[in-house]
């Protein structure tokens, strides 16, 4: 089980990129932290989420 923005989810071994695709966020501009460490955009396909990881996804929103 992993925590995504404070909500517990169950996933098999999955990359950050695949996780974003499953959450319909793959085309969104967002920052991803896994266990309080930023995952660079270029590493999302290779970074594998592990059981017990805590993930924070922060989407950027424009406005004024």
N, C-alpha and C positions, 0 to 999 in steps of 0.2 A: 504494500500500500504506500502511496505517496500523498503528500499534501500539496494541493494547487491553490494558491491564494487563500489558505486556511481551510479548504474543503478536502476531506479525505477521498481519494479515488483509488481504484484498483486497475493497474495496468501490468501487462507482461513487460519484459524488457523492451524498451522503446527509446528511440532517439528523441531529442528535443524537437527536431524538425517534424518528425512523424506525430508527436504529441500535439504540436501546434496545428497540424493538418486535421487531426481528429477533433480538435476544439474549434475548427473553422477560423483559426487565427493566422494561418500561413501567409496570407497576403497583407496582414496588418503590420503597421510599424509598431514594434514593441521591444521592450527590454526583458530579458530572461535572466533570473538568478536561480541557481541551484545551490542550496545550502549556503546562502548569503554570498555566493561568488558569481559574478557576471559571466554569462556564457556568450562569447563573441559570436556575431552573426555567422562568420565563416566556420565556426566549430559546431553549429547546431546539428548538422547531419551526422557527426561522429560522436557527439556527447550522448552517452547512454544513461538514461534515468535508472537509478537503482532503488530497490525496495527501501523505504524509510526516508527517501529524499524529500526535502521541502523545497517547493518551486514557487517562485513569485513571478507573475507575468504582469507587466505594466505596459498598457497601451497608451500611445501618445494621442492626445485629442487636441485639435485646433480650436480656437475660439478667441473671444476677446472681451 
